[in-house]
Amino acid sequence: MTHHDTPPSGPGGEPVAADVLVSRPDIARLAGVKRPAVTNWERRYPEYPAPVGGDPELFRSGEVLAWLSTRTIPANALLPDEPAGTTYGDRFRAGLPGGTAGGLLRLVERLAGPEADRLRGPMPLDRYLQWLLFLVMVRIVEGAYGLAKAVAAFDMSDRDHDFPSGVFPRDLFTELSGQLDRTPTGSEQEARAAFDHVLVVWRAAYAREGGAFLTPSSVGRVMAGALAAVRPGAVRVHDPYARTGELLVAHLDAVAVGGGGPSQVGGRVPGPEERMVAGWNLRVHHGRAVAFGEGPVTPALDDADPPGAFDVLLTNPPFGRLLEDVAPPSYWTYGPVRRTEFDWLQYAVSRLAPDGRAAVLMPAGAASNTGAAEKVRGGLVEAGVVECVIALPAGLFTLTAVKTHIWLLRAPGSGGTPVPAPEVLFVAGEHLGHQVSRTQQALSDDDVARLVGEYVSWHEARESGAPFPGTPGLSRSVPVPDIVAHGHGLDPVSWIRPPGPAQGGKEAGTVDFRDRLDRLTEEIEALHKRAREADAEAARRLRRYGL
C-alpha cells in the first residue's frame, strides 16, 4: 500500500498526520537512524520527498512515510522487538501515535497572504498582521480559552473607547479568532512554523529602515550553534539589540539539544512593537516570559543594559550609521569611532564575563574599513579578542542583498581560559546556500553544520594545542602577526583564496609564488587526508544501516 491508495494509518488504524511538517532531525529520530543517513537518502534517491519550504527546511510527514515504507530495515539494524521485514516507515509511523494534521500553517499562510487584503479592509497591513500574530500566539500558548478571553477584552475596550472602524475593524478580531479556534494546531513543530511564518511576513511589512530587518533563521542558527558549542554552560545570555527575539530563540534551541539552558535570558529591543513581539516569540518557542527593555540604535547613545557581565552575548545590531557629537564612552578601549558597527563591537566585548563569548553580525565592509575603523579592528585583533570571522552568502535577508559576516569574539584579559598563540579563523561561506524565492537565499541544515563545525573543530584544536589544518576553499587559521602585516584585514575571501600575482619585481614575485605553492601543497595534502577519513566514516555508517 502507498499513500496513493488510502491515507497512512497508525497503530489501531487511526490516521497518521499526513500533513504534519517534520525537519531532517525529526525524520532521523522517528526513523531511528543517524542524521547523516537522512542526508544520504536525499542525495542518492531522486524520488525522495522534496521540502515544502521553511528555514530550516520542513517536509510533509505523509510523503516521508510513504517513501520510508518502501525501505526495509536490514536484519543487523533491527531492534529487539522488530520482526524481519520491518520498514523504516513502520518505525516512522510508530513515532507519530495519534498524530493529526493540524492545518494551522496552511490557514495562516492564507490569512497572511491571499486573504489579507480582503479581511483587513482599510486597516494598515502591518497592524493587521500584528493582530494575526498575537492571536496565533494566544492559540498556541493558551488555546481556545485564551482566544475567548482576548475577544472579550477587545470587545470591552471597544465599548469603552469606541475605536475608529478603519483602525480597529470590529468584526475582524472575532473572525480571525474564530478561524484559528476551529483549526487544530497539530504538532508543536507545525504550530511554531505557523507563528514564524506570520512573524516573517509582519516584519517585512513593518520594516522601514535597515535597523528593522529580521535576522534570517539560518543565520541565527550559525551564530547560536557556534556559541552553544563552545560555551554550553552559559548562565546569562543577552541580546542588546534583540529585534523580535529571534537570536535568543535560536540560542535556546541550540542549547536545548543538550538538555540544558541558561537561567537568565534577556535583551533590549528598539521600541514597544518589538518589545511585545519578542515576548510572544519567546513564549511560543520556549514558554519563557522575558521582560525586554528598550534601547537606542547604538549603545554610545545610552547604555541601558542591566549591570553585570554576560556569559554569551549575540546580536544583529543596526549598522551603516554615523555617530555625531557623542562623548567617548568608557568601553571604547580600542579607539574612538564614528561608525555604529564599531561601537557595537567594542560594547559587546566590554560586557563579556571572563571566558565569555559573543557573536555579532557585521556588514562585510567592517572587515576592511580604513581610518578609525582599522585602528579599532587592529586593537581587537592584537588583543586576541577576534576568534573567527565567517563570511555569509548574499541574499539571505528578505529586504536587502547586503553582504554580512559573523564575528565571533572572546572576552579579553586574564580572567578566562589562557589564550594560545593568537590566531584568527576565517571561514568563507559565500558559495553556500540555496534559492528559496526569486530574490532570497537560505542556508540549509548541512550548510549551517559546516560553518559551525569549522569553528568548533578549530576551537577544539586550540584547546588541545593541536594545529588546525583548515578546509581548502572553506576555512583557514591565520596567525595574528600575518594579519597585522596586511593592515588588519579580516575579509575571509582575502585569506582563503590565493592572492593575485605579487607586485614589485621578479624576486618578490618568485618568493610569493613559492609561498603560494607551498601553501597550496599543504592544503591539497590536508584535503586528501580529510577525504580519506570521510570516505571511511561514510562506508562504516552505510554498512551499519545496510544502505
BELZIKA-V870178 format. One record per residue. RES is the residue in three letters. SS is DSSP state (h for helix, s for strand, l for the rest). PSI is psi in degrees with one decimal (NA if undefined). Layout:
BEGIN
RES/SS/PSI
RES/SS/PSI
END
This chain:
BEGIN
MET/l/137.4
THR/l/176.1
HIS/l/-7.1
HIS/l/-17.6
ASP/l/-64.0
THR/l/162.7
PRO/l/141.9
PRO/l/144.4
SER/s/152.2
GLY/l/-168.9
PRO/h/132.7
GLY/h/1.4
GLY/h/2.0
GLU/l/149.9
PRO/s/142.4
VAL/l/158.4
ALA/l/84.3
ALA/l/-28.3
ASP/l/7.7
VAL/l/138.6
LEU/s/136.6
VAL/s/148.2
SER/l/175.0
ARG/h/-43.8
PRO/h/-36.2
ASP/h/-44.6
ILE/h/-44.7
ALA/h/-43.6
ARG/h/-46.0
LEU/h/-32.0
ALA/h/-6.6
GLY/l/36.6
VAL/l/169.5
LYS/l/156.8
ARG/h/-40.5
PRO/h/-25.2
ALA/h/-36.9
VAL/h/-44.2
THR/h/-39.9
ASN/h/-41.2
TRP/h/-44.9
GLU/h/-41.1
ARG/h/-32.3
ARG/h/-25.4
TYR/l/110.3
PRO/l/-26.8
GLU/l/-0.8
TYR/l/139.0
PRO/l/143.1
ALA/l/149.4
PRO/l/153.0
VAL/l/2.8
GLY/s/-165.1
GLY/l/161.8
ASP/l/95.8
PRO/l/159.0
GLU/l/143.0
LEU/s/153.5
PHE/s/151.4
ARG/s/126.5
SER/h/-32.2
GLY/h/-40.3
GLU/h/-40.1
VAL/h/-42.6
LEU/h/-44.0
ALA/h/-40.7
TRP/h/-43.7
LEU/h/-26.5
SER/l/-13.2
THR/l/-1.6
ARG/l/113.0
THR/s/138.2
ILE/l/128.4
PRO/l/154.2
ALA/h/-37.9
ASN/h/-4.2
ALA/h/1.2
LEU/l/145.3
LEU/l/162.1
PRO/l/-33.0
ASP/l/10.9
GLU/l/122.6
PRO/l/162.5
ALA/l/140.4
GLY/l/-4.9
THR/l/138.5
THR/s/164.7
TYR/h/-27.4
GLY/h/-36.1
ASP/h/-44.0
ARG/h/-46.8
PHE/h/-43.9
ARG/h/-41.0
ALA/h/-24.2
GLY/l/-4.6
LEU/l/54.9
PRO/l/122.5
GLY/l/10.4
GLY/l/142.0
THR/l/146.2
ALA/l/122.8
GLY/l/-43.6
GLY/l/0.0
LEU/h/-41.3
LEU/h/-44.2
ARG/h/-35.7
LEU/h/-49.3
VAL/h/-27.7
GLU/h/-37.7
ARG/h/-47.1
LEU/h/-32.8
ALA/l/-6.4
GLY/l/-103.4
PRO/l/-31.9
GLU/l/-2.6
ALA/h/-47.0
ASP/h/-39.9
ARG/h/-42.4
LEU/h/-39.9
ARG/h/-23.7
GLY/l/-128.3
PRO/l/-3.7
MET/l/135.0
PRO/l/141.9
LEU/h/-42.7
ASP/h/-35.5
ARG/h/-39.6
TYR/h/-45.9
LEU/h/-32.8
GLN/h/-39.1
TRP/h/-48.3
LEU/h/-43.4
LEU/h/-43.7
PHE/h/-45.6
LEU/h/-35.5
VAL/h/-43.1
MET/h/-46.9
VAL/h/-42.1
ARG/h/-39.4
ILE/h/-45.1
VAL/h/-39.2
GLU/l/-10.5
GLY/h/-161.9
ALA/h/-37.2
TYR/h/-41.0
GLY/h/-38.6
LEU/h/-42.3
ALA/h/-41.8
LYS/h/-40.8
ALA/h/-43.1
VAL/h/-43.8
ALA/h/-40.7
ALA/h/-38.9
PHE/h/-43.7
ASP/h/-41.8
MET/h/-42.9
SER/h/-38.8
ASP/h/-40.9
ARG/h/-37.1
ASP/h/-33.7
HIS/h/-12.1
ASP/l/62.8
PHE/l/143.3
PRO/l/132.9
SER/l/-26.1
GLY/l/-23.1
VAL/l/-38.9
PHE/l/81.4
PRO/l/125.6
ARG/h/-36.1
ASP/h/-17.0
LEU/h/-45.7
PHE/h/-43.5
THR/h/-41.5
GLU/h/-45.3
LEU/h/-44.2
SER/h/-41.4
GLY/h/-43.3
GLN/h/-41.1
LEU/h/-38.2
ASP/h/-35.4
ARG/l/-4.7
THR/l/120.1
PRO/l/143.8
THR/l/-19.6
GLY/l/-145.8
SER/l/163.1
GLU/h/-37.5
GLN/h/-45.2
GLU/h/-40.6
ALA/h/-43.9
ARG/h/-37.1
ALA/h/-36.3
ALA/h/-45.6
PHE/h/-45.8
ASP/h/-35.8
HIS/h/-47.4
VAL/h/-37.0
LEU/h/-45.8
VAL/h/-43.7
VAL/h/-42.5
TRP/h/-43.8
ARG/h/-39.4
ALA/h/-38.7
ALA/h/-33.2
TYR/h/-28.7
ALA/l/135.0
ARG/l/-8.3
GLU/l/170.0
GLY/h/-34.5
GLY/h/-6.5
ALA/h/-0.3
PHE/l/140.4
LEU/l/137.0
THR/l/122.9
PRO/l/143.7
SER/h/-43.2
SER/h/-33.0
VAL/h/-43.1
GLY/h/-36.8
ARG/h/-30.8
VAL/h/-49.1
MET/h/-48.7
ALA/h/-39.9
GLY/h/-39.7
ALA/h/-46.3
LEU/h/-39.9
ALA/h/-32.0
ALA/h/-37.6
VAL/h/-11.6
ARG/l/59.9
PRO/l/-24.2
GLY/l/22.3
ALA/l/137.2
VAL/l/-44.8
ARG/s/117.4
VAL/s/133.4
HIS/s/143.2
ASP/s/107.6
PRO/l/-6.7
TYR/l/73.6
ALA/l/-6.4
ARG/l/-105.5
THR/l/24.3
GLY/l/11.1
GLU/h/-33.8
LEU/h/-34.0
LEU/h/-39.3
VAL/h/-45.1
ALA/h/-39.8
HIS/h/-41.8
LEU/h/-35.6
ASP/h/-44.3
ALA/h/-44.0
VAL/h/-22.2
ALA/h/-23.9
VAL/l/-35.8
GLY/l/4.4
GLY/l/11.4
GLY/l/-162.6
GLY/l/147.8
PRO/l/150.7
SER/l/-22.0
GLN/s/118.0
VAL/s/131.9
GLY/s/-178.8
GLY/s/178.5
ARG/s/151.9
VAL/s/163.8
PRO/l/-32.9
GLY/l/-176.1
PRO/h/-33.4
GLU/h/-50.2
GLU/h/-32.0
ARG/h/-44.2
MET/h/-49.4
VAL/h/-39.2
ALA/h/-40.3
GLY/h/-42.7
TRP/h/-41.8
ASN/h/-46.8
LEU/h/-33.4
ARG/h/-44.9
VAL/h/-44.5
HIS/h/-31.8
HIS/h/8.3
GLY/l/25.7
ARG/l/136.5
ALA/l/101.9
VAL/l/128.9
ALA/l/106.2
PHE/l/142.9
GLY/s/178.3
GLU/s/145.9
GLY/l/170.8
PRO/l/-177.9
VAL/l/-14.7
THR/l/142.4
PRO/h/-20.2
ALA/h/-23.0
LEU/h/-27.2
ASP/l/102.7
ASP/l/90.4
ALA/l/12.7
ASP/l/157.0
PRO/l/154.2
PRO/l/166.3
GLY/l/173.8
ALA/l/159.3
PHE/s/141.2
ASP/s/-36.4
VAL/s/131.7
LEU/s/125.6
LEU/s/138.9
THR/s/153.5
ASN/l/84.1
PRO/l/161.6
PRO/l/144.5
PHE/l/176.6
GLY/l/15.0
ARG/l/159.3
LEU/s/141.1
LEU/l/136.6
GLU/l/129.4
ASP/l/49.8
VAL/l/128.8
ALA/l/132.3
PRO/l/119.9
PRO/l/164.4
SER/l/-22.6
TYR/l/1.0
TRP/l/62.7
THR/l/-30.8
TYR/l/6.0
GLY/l/154.5
PRO/l/152.5
VAL/l/159.3
ARG/l/-29.4
ARG/s/132.9
THR/h/-28.6
GLU/h/-33.5
PHE/h/-19.1
ASP/h/-45.4
TRP/h/-42.5
LEU/h/-47.8
GLN/h/-37.1
TYR/h/-45.4
ALA/h/-44.2
VAL/h/-38.9
SER/h/-20.0
ARG/l/7.3
LEU/s/139.9
ALA/s/163.2
PRO/s/131.7
ASP/s/16.2
GLY/s/162.7
ARG/s/149.6
ALA/s/148.7
ALA/s/120.4
VAL/s/126.1
LEU/s/128.1
MET/s/154.1
PRO/s/148.8
ALA/h/-30.6
GLY/h/-23.2
ALA/h/-21.1
ALA/h/-14.1
SER/l/4.9
ASN/l/143.4
THR/l/-175.3
GLY/l/-136.1
ALA/h/-33.9
ALA/h/-40.5
GLU/h/-37.7
LYS/h/-45.1
VAL/h/-45.2
ARG/h/-42.0
GLY/h/-40.2
GLY/h/-41.4
LEU/h/-42.8
VAL/h/-49.5
GLU/h/-21.8
ALA/l/-1.0
GLY/l/18.1
VAL/l/-36.8
VAL/s/116.6
GLU/s/-40.2
CYS/s/145.3
VAL/s/123.2
ILE/s/120.7
ALA/s/131.3
LEU/s/155.8
PRO/l/153.8
ALA/l/161.7
GLY/l/12.8
LEU/l/-26.2
PHE/l/148.9
THR/l/-39.0
LEU/l/2.2
THR/l/152.0
ALA/l/20.0
VAL/l/140.1
LYS/l/138.0
THR/s/157.6
HIS/s/151.4
ILE/s/122.5
TRP/s/122.6
LEU/s/121.3
LEU/s/155.9
ARG/s/160.1
ALA/l/136.7
PRO/l/173.8
GLY/l/-173.0
SER/l/3.4
GLY/l/-21.1
GLY/l/-159.5
THR/l/137.4
PRO/l/140.0
VAL/l/123.2
PRO/l/-177.4
ALA/l/123.9
PRO/l/130.6
GLU/s/160.2
VAL/s/133.4
LEU/s/131.1
PHE/s/132.2
VAL/s/120.4
ALA/s/97.9
GLY/s/18.8
GLU/l/-28.6
HIS/l/-3.9
LEU/l/177.9
GLY/l/165.1
HIS/s/157.7
GLN/s/127.4
VAL/l/-14.0
SER/l/-179.4
ARG/l/-30.9
THR/l/0.4
GLN/l/145.3
GLN/s/166.1
ALA/s/152.5
LEU/l/133.8
SER/l/172.2
ASP/h/-41.3
ASP/h/-38.8
ASP/h/-46.1
VAL/h/-44.7
ALA/h/-37.8
ARG/h/-45.9
LEU/h/-46.6
VAL/h/-40.8
GLY/h/-37.2
GLU/h/-44.6
TYR/h/-43.7
VAL/h/-42.3
SER/h/-42.1
TRP/h/-43.0
HIS/h/-42.7
GLU/h/-39.1
ALA/h/-40.8
ARG/h/-40.9
GLU/h/-34.8
SER/h/-6.8
GLY/l/8.9
ALA/l/151.4
PRO/l/150.0
PHE/l/115.3
PRO/l/-21.3
GLY/l/173.2
THR/l/116.0
PRO/l/131.5
GLY/l/-8.1
LEU/l/-46.7
SER/s/156.3
ARG/s/136.8
SER/s/126.1
VAL/s/128.8
PRO/s/144.7
VAL/h/-40.2
PRO/h/-36.2
ASP/h/-38.6
ILE/h/-41.3
VAL/h/-40.8
ALA/h/-17.6
HIS/l/35.0
GLY/l/24.4
HIS/l/26.9
GLY/l/135.0
LEU/l/22.4
ASP/l/117.3
PRO/h/-34.2
VAL/h/-37.9
SER/h/-18.3
TRP/h/-24.2
ILE/h/-37.5
ARG/l/139.1
PRO/l/138.6
PRO/l/167.3
GLY/l/176.0
PRO/l/139.3
ALA/l/148.6
GLN/l/149.9
GLY/l/37.1
GLY/l/160.0
LYS/h/-42.2
GLU/h/-44.5
ALA/h/-39.7
GLY/h/-38.1
THR/h/-44.1
VAL/h/-43.4
ASP/h/-41.4
PHE/h/-41.8
ARG/h/-41.8
ASP/h/-44.4
ARG/h/-38.8
LEU/h/-41.2
ASP/h/-43.5
ARG/h/-39.6
LEU/h/-39.9
THR/h/-43.6
GLU/h/-41.1
GLU/h/-38.9
ILE/h/-42.6
GLU/h/-42.7
ALA/h/-38.0
LEU/h/-43.8
HIS/h/-42.5
LYS/h/-45.9
ARG/h/-37.4
ALA/h/-42.4
ARG/h/-42.0
GLU/h/-40.9
ALA/h/-41.8
ASP/h/-42.7
ALA/h/-41.9
GLU/h/-41.8
ALA/h/-43.2
ALA/h/-38.7
ARG/h/-44.9
ARG/h/-38.7
LEU/h/-41.0
ARG/h/-37.1
ARG/h/-37.7
TYR/h/7.1
GLY/l/31.3
LEU/l/NA
END
